[in-house]
Amino acid sequence: LDDAREAVAEQPNDPQAQLDLAKAAQAEGQLDLAIASYEEYRALKPNDPDALQTLAALYGTQIAEAQRRATIASNEAAEASLPNTFAPEDSEFLQDLTTNPLTGSLSAQAEARASAANAEVQSLAAAQLGIFSELVELVDDNPLLFLQWAQAAETAQDFESAITAYEGFLDLQPNAAN
């Protein structure tokens, strides 16, 4: 990884140096650096389908992690506000008893974390969607790419692109059971 960083520092516009850095960062589990390096490589070599597929997969990994964080935070928010759900609304005493400023604050913080993670999912999904849009232009005979494009579009809530991707999939696999 250090050697790859040095090579990029010496020749930042060398596509092979950027690709080597991306692969080294990926191997070391440094996904942010790997994605940034693949994006730099993509700017230099936009028509490399293998690199684009790897980049899309890395975005997919980050999307899954952000979705996991959003789920955990949503669950924490629900747990923090759970006592309020058990107190009958017509019992002022029980409402006062179960209302706790600390749990309200914890719930609000957890909801904010969930919201931030969901926003990150949308941002990453939009980036991944762009990559799949490019990929299906380069490799227009791979039905799996069309399915991946459709899934990325659904995650990004771009339903027009999802429909286009599913139609492309069906053009290649008209009798597919799924």
Helices and strands as residue ranges (DSSP letters): H 2-10, H 15-27, H 31-44, H 49-80, H 82-86, H 92-98, H 101-138, H 143-155, H 159-172
